[in-house]
Amino acid sequence: MSIQLSDLYYFCIIMRRNFIILLISIIFNPLVAQDTIIYKFWVSFTDKNETPYVLSKPEEFLSDRAIQRRIRYDIPVVESDLPVNPTYTDSIRKLGVYVLYTSKWFNAAVVETTDSNDVQLFNQQSFICNTELLYRGVIPKEPVLKVSCTGCRL
């Protein structure tokens, strides 16, 4: 069995083509399948001034059950019961971040962003007194594990 020149030529062409495909996939793979880094920040607000809610109308921000419990146990409605000022959360949303939830007792919000530099934007706001990084994680572009269960018995 002898190797002919034409076989060697085709082998070199196929290997060169495979090498070029491999090289292109190595170069462009990071551009296509980069993971997204997310950040979650605890954002503390300075006050509850200019909130649309007032302590004399707790039915606007407390449930009927909560109001009845306060009456039964003689618990007064205080400023920490007021919700976070919606103007503050709206202003944060306009910065391009997602508000996950707010805490009326701590007068704070947890926000999510993909840009770590957003913390500098937070600190420039007059109504924000403190920001802390809670979480830094990666959201993969591709699923890590695909499980197929066709014909499985559960």
Secondary structure, DSSP 8 states (H G I E B T S, - for coil): ----HHHHHHHHHHHHHHHHHHHHHHHHHHHHS--EEEEEEEEEES--TT-S--TT-GGGTS-HHHHHHHHHTT----GGGS---HHHHHHHHHTT-EEEEEETTTTEEEEEES-TTHHHHHHTSTTEEEEEEEEEEEE-SS-S-----TT---
